[in-house]
Amino acid sequence: MATTIEPWLREILRCPNCLSELADGTTAEGTPELVCTNTANTACGLAYRIEDGVPVLLIDEARKPR
């Protein structure tokens, strides 16, 4: 199931935890998510789910990196 986020919105979205860019990703179940691209020593790496085409950018609900 591909969920499309409008290109103008996709361009301005940032991780609410560290303000890094977000990349498209998928969960192990194949659902879409946005993943923080922070790769510094203090990497964030949080993954945010997308529900009905709307990213849920809540830090408390983000999936932690593995």
Order of alpha helices (4+ residues) and beta strands (2+ residues): alpha-beta-beta-beta-beta
